[in-house]
């Protein structure tokens, strides 16, 4: 169970990294200027990020 949870967390981490790598320089500058807290970013982008179910 713990291994599956760790695998799921790693998958989400990879999804987030892929999302940020896909952003253009201009988009990253806008996000930097917004200076959002992590929870605010999660609320803003949660529907656009693919969420995978843990097995």
Helices and strands as residue ranges (DSSP letters): H 2-21, H 25-34, H 38-45
